[in-house]
Amino acid sequence: MRCGRELSRVPEEGHLFAVDWRKRVTAGLGSCYPGPKIGTWGTRGMRVGNAPETGGDSERSATIIGNMRFDIVTIFPGFFEGVFAHGIVSRALKNGLVTVEAHDLREHAHDRHRTVDDRPFGGGEGMVLKPEPLAEALEALGVRAKAEREDRERGSEGAREQESEGAREQESTRVILLSAQGRLFTQQVARELAGLERVVLICGRYEGVDERVNELYCDMELSIGDYVLSGGELAAAVVVDATMRLIPGVLGNEASGEFESFGAADAEIDIDVLGVPRSQHGAGGLLDYPQYTRPAEFGGVRAPEVLMNGDHAEIRRWRRGQQLKKTLKNRPELLERAALSGEDLRMIEEMRGGEMRGGQKRS
């Protein structure tokens, strides 16, 4: 079954997804919806971003380019269909702030079985993703080898002015291999990525990726935690989500990206309104404070009175204490590299002293 529009390429192969300008969604095997497409899906690859309408006025027919682009190289492009169809990520895509495209690695395998993996040299369990399909996929995306990109960045200003826009874009592109062997992905790394124009994510599978792809093309390896996943697709979704929400305009309230776990230091935040002191406190790399909402009492537990007394300065002091308490309990290693004031250190010592006294009583 075909609907005769751009959306329906090979409906028999997998689910297709579309969102029209009125934010209605259709999903299903071979389904289509008239109007401008914001996302198209299928086993050959997935694209999320505004696509031109066939017919209609010129304003709607124009392709809208997002402020930031993510390209994901994977053997399972359909994995991302549901991941990016909801919430803040979906709104950012619809509004053209971000473009995300998943590319099927098997499109760059040319044997009968579209083979993208092989046994590891030296023996061992599992399979390794081959270098040729990955290199071809990256080159099809216009990604140059790392050495070539680095050479260009060391070039003269005069030479840069003569280069094409696509070549200049390489400066603001990072190619990332998602791997359990990588650097830990943190909020700070997300901030670094949010300042780029383009991020290319390579999803590892099986026993990993041929290391020569990492050496020749990748700017960094990233891991989302000290555990092993069956593939890099979940990690790619995490990186896209965490980075995307830091792009200006994505969050409904820009302050939401400041006042949260691992957020900016309090001294770096200046959003007081008309001289009214704010009740929030920047985390400065620590965990956030606990939140409460109505009803004031639930399950026999009442929300802290300090949060309901209207004293912003007192609320702010309480919240800082709770940030320190949460971090000391759940992630004490974060305190070692945090910028702590004298008051912070005093509260931490009191908390530690209270823990020791509590332990002595229990013993």
C-alpha positions, 0 to 999 in steps of 0.5 A: 500500500502506498499513499503516493506522497514523499512520506511513503517510500517503502511502507511494507518495510516498517513504521512511518511517522509524520507530524503536520503543522497542526501538531497532529500525529499519525503512526502505523504501517504505511500510514500518511497524513496530508500536509507538511512533514516534520518527521519521516521514518522507515528502515532505510533511515529516519529524519526529523526536521521540517520538510517542504510540502509538495504544493501549497504556498511558498512559505510552507514549502520552505525547508526550515533548518534547525539551529543544531543538527544531530546525525546518528549512524546505527544499524537500527534507525527505527529505534529512535521513532518513539524516543523523539516523538514526545515531550521537549524533544518533540517540540524542539524538532517541530519548531525547527530548533534542532534536526535529528537524522538516523542513518542506516549503516547497512545502506553502506554494506554492498554484499548480498547480506548487507554485512556490517560486522566480522570476527575480531582479529586475535580471536575472542567472543562476539563480532566487531563492526567493520571499518569500511561501512562506517567510513563510507557512512561518515563520508556520505554525511560529508564528514572528513577524516580527523587529520584533514579536519585538524589540518584545516583548523591549523590553516591560515585565515585567508585560506579559510575565507575561500572555503565553502560553507560546508567546509567551514561547518567542519570546525563546529562538528564533532564525531563521537563514538558511543562506547563503554570505553569512553569518557563519562558523559556529564552535564558539562560535556552536554554544555560543550556539545550544545555550543556546536552546530553539528554532532555525529553519533556512531552507535557501537554494537556487538563487541564494539567498533574497529578501532581504526574508525575511532582513530581516523574519524572520531573526536571523542569516545563517550560513555553514559555510565559504568555499565554495558548496553547492548548497543549505542542507540540508548546512549545516543538518545541520552546524549541528544536529549541532554544536549538539546535541552540546553539549546536556547529556546528549547526549554519553555523557561530558560532558568530550568536549565540553570536550577537543576542537578549539575547546574551552574554555580550560584554566583554565575546565575543572575535572574533576580527580578525587580530586586526580589531575591530569588528562592532558587539556589544554583547547584554548582555541579552538585545534586539538586534540592528536593521538590514539593507541591500540593497538597501540603500534607500527603500520606501523613508527611507534611511538606517543609514549612520553610517552603510555604512561608514566603521568605525567599532568602530563607527558602534559598538557604534551606535549599542549599542545605538540601543540595549539600545533604543529598550530594553527601548522601548519594554522590559524595565524590561530587563535593571534592571538585565543587566550589564550596563556600565557608558556609557550605563547608560548615553545613557539611561538617555539621551533617557529617557530625550528625551522621557519626552521632546517629551511628553511635546511638544505633551501635 
